[in-house]
Amino acid sequence: MSVQAIARGLPVVQASDVTSAQLTLKADVVIVGSGAGGAVTAYELARQGLEVLVLEAGPYVPSTAFTEDFADSLETLYEDHGSQSNKDGDLLILQGRCVGGSTVVNGCVAFRTPDFILEEWRRDFGLAEMTPETLNPYFERVEKHLSISTNGPHEIARHSQLMMAGAQKLGWSMKPFQRNVRECALTGHCLSGCKTDRKQSMLVTYLPWAAAHGARIHSDTRVNRVLSDNGRVTGVEGEVIDRTGHKVADVRVEAPRVILAAGAVQTPVILQRSELGNKHVGRHFACHPSMYVGARYPEPVYPWRGALLGTYVDEFMHPKDGGFVLEVGGLGVAEMCLITEPGTGKPYIDYMQHARFNAGIVTLIHDHNVGEISWNGEYKTIDYRLSDQDFPSMMAALTAAIRLHLAAGAEEVFLPATERLAVRQESEIEAIVGQLRNRPQALRMVSYHPQGSCRMGADPANSAVDPHGRLHGVVGLYVADASLLPTSLIVNPQVTVYALANYVADRLLASA
Ligand SMILES: Cc1cc2nc3c(=O)[nH]c(=O)nc-3n(C[C@H](O)[C@H](O)[C@H](O)COP(=O)(O)OP(=O)(O)OC[C@H]3O[C@@H](n4cnc5c(N)ncnc54)[C@H](O)[C@@H]3O)c2cc1C
């Protein structure tokens, strides 16, 4: 490893450090991906004395190099440079692709897995251990490690304050978020990475801690295949690719245990390329398709100022109450161009000229696991279409978001539809929302939470991975990322992923 790499902070072997065309490595455990699942397993295993090697496809970008410019960040920190989408092209699927994974670019919102979701997992997937009693110690551990705390009054930006007043008028429960941030600088640039290391991402917590316990981290290293012999894992192979896209070296790692933590899109792709796993690998993909419902307020609210995410409406969280959450979110100008008012020409210019008057709400639904990830030998496909079963909760979430904006004093609410639709008063909502139909390209949706493509369960007849995180039918191969989630969560998933990764690491240690 070069002296510069160590001096830069985290000791990472980068493409520029690799001098031979063939890299051959050994480890007790090789971990693929350095995001939420990969970093937690790396630390928990390294601190118990295992020789851990982490291979990360994305670059190592130290926080001092973050630019707070979203367009730059999409280029350097995001999967497919921020353009990853579903097959129909109406759902942008954002994932981080860098050392630290999506945790580097996420919005810091931290929720434990709701009890009613754990109940579904126990009931429908035979996951008897997925109880609050088993998971609470993991949640507590991660909350302590990542300094998770409730937003203070100074972290509730003007737009969130207006919406809290609106929720009060409507009689809805609205709460401040919990976030993994220490003394937030309130710059609102979370999605571009936290330049001052206040966000407690994997880049500044579990990865340096894992390295301190001897874990080796290689960036720019994409794993293509898991190697196995007679149903037992023997290692992985992949390539070192530099930032200009040129291959620098082939990599082969010998290891008796492999943990896949490449995220819910790439983990099934690696398994499919390796021809490992049963027919559930890649299926049952869910993603919390969300809509950004923007609105214009009579006063400037500067949506890019203050904490990115302040408060949320939990009134409708349980499926029997609607099955959705409304999150009041800030937004920079670049993000606003990407995901809000769809008009072109004059209406669009007018909208952007009034950017400082716009505030937004992000909707999340408890979607069904109807998607599928596949690899055709050349490229991946994300086949996800909002199901007819989920369309009513999407519309209920949209209606509630419009009502909240109006109650908070908004003058005009813009629907995240491909045709230009706006609501100015409560009496218009039903007719305008009622025009929307569940067809491709009708809605503009974004997913920040891909999940469920290698779901956990006791029975291989309906799951890809067993209750301890082992791929059914292959010895030594584990999954420890958002692919594991048997159903969608409804709430932001990072804490669930950290807890499950820690749980899987403990199961691995117990069987070692
Ligand atoms: C913009 C954004 C905002 C978000 N906001 C929140 C939030 O506020 N709260 C919350 O709870 N969650 C949030 N999330 C989601 C949360 O960050 C993820 O659910 C979580 O990080 C998933 O963990 P993971 O380990 O499955 O994948 P990731 O954290 O995405 O890590 C996967 C890693 O694997 C690497 N990889 C992929 N393929 C390969 C390969 N072939 N070889 C080697 N490495 C590979 C990737 O480059 C990536 O670094 C957000 C996500 C995004 C993108």
The ligand as an ORCA input file, in Angstrom:
! r2SCAN-3c Opt
* xyz 0 1
  C     -29.240      8.977     -1.826
  C     -29.578      7.973     -0.743
  C     -30.178      8.414      0.429
  C     -30.489      7.492      1.433
  N     -30.981      7.942      2.620
  C     -31.176      7.068      3.647
  C     -31.549      7.534      4.929
  O     -31.671      8.733      5.180
  N     -31.755      6.586      5.902
  C     -31.625      5.251      5.665
  O     -31.893      4.443      6.568
  N     -31.245      4.801      4.462
  C     -30.980      5.669      3.462
  N     -30.512      5.212      2.260
  C     -30.369      3.760      2.068
  C     -29.197      3.117      2.829
  O     -28.032      3.888      2.706
  C     -29.036      1.706      2.261
  O     -30.235      0.981      2.537
  C     -27.876      0.917      2.833
  O     -26.663      1.615      2.708
  C     -27.780     -0.408      2.072
  O     -26.667     -1.114      2.513
  P     -26.012     -2.239      1.597
  O     -24.877     -2.798      2.347
  O     -27.092     -3.144      1.116
  O     -25.516     -1.480      0.276
  P     -24.590     -0.225      0.062
  O     -24.467      0.577      1.304
  O     -25.111      0.444     -1.151
  O     -23.153     -0.851     -0.240
  C     -22.923     -1.698     -1.337
  C     -21.496     -1.495     -1.804
  O     -21.119     -2.592     -2.636
  C     -20.339     -2.106     -3.706
  N     -20.404     -3.066     -4.828
  C     -21.423     -3.246     -5.692
  N     -21.120     -4.200     -6.579
  C     -19.880     -4.645     -6.261
  C     -19.034     -5.635     -6.828
  N     -19.407     -6.365     -7.888
  N     -17.809     -5.818     -6.271
  C     -17.408     -5.081     -5.185
  N     -18.196     -4.122     -4.618
  C     -19.418     -3.929     -5.146
  C     -20.985     -0.775     -4.037
  O     -20.094      0.044     -4.781
  C     -21.307     -0.234     -2.648
  O     -20.249      0.537     -2.142
  C     -30.215      6.104      1.231
  C     -29.598      5.680      0.054
  C     -29.275      6.605     -0.926
  C     -28.622      6.108     -2.184
*
